[in-house]
Amino acid sequence: PTEYPIPRSSGINAEYGGTLKLPNNNRFEGSFSEDKKNGPGSHYYLDRGQMYEGVWVDNIPKCGEMKDIQRETAPRPTEYPIPSLELANAATVVTQAREEFMPED
């Protein structure tokens, strides 16, 4: 990474918040733990004009939303835009997922 996350704690299970910039200019902004994406965060796929915003556990996205962002100016945009999708009670679904994947200690 070109920028190192900012530590929130120290020790073997250190938690960090910060930005991970990749060589292709894509980036992840959010929470890290044990050098992995853990907790809330946003991954910007600037080469495709998309962003994933959600909850991560050990580098795996668990619950979130993929959105088109600036597709018209992206170097390699996806062939088709992401269609609109509406979920009844979306906020409740996200809250329940965060509680499941990020239980409070």
Secondary structure, DSSP 8 states (H G I E B T S, - for coil): --S--EESS-STT-EEEEEEE-TTS-EEEEEEETTEEEEEEEEEETTTTEEEEEEEETTEEEEEEEEE-SGGG-SS--SS-------TTHHHHHHHHHHHHS---
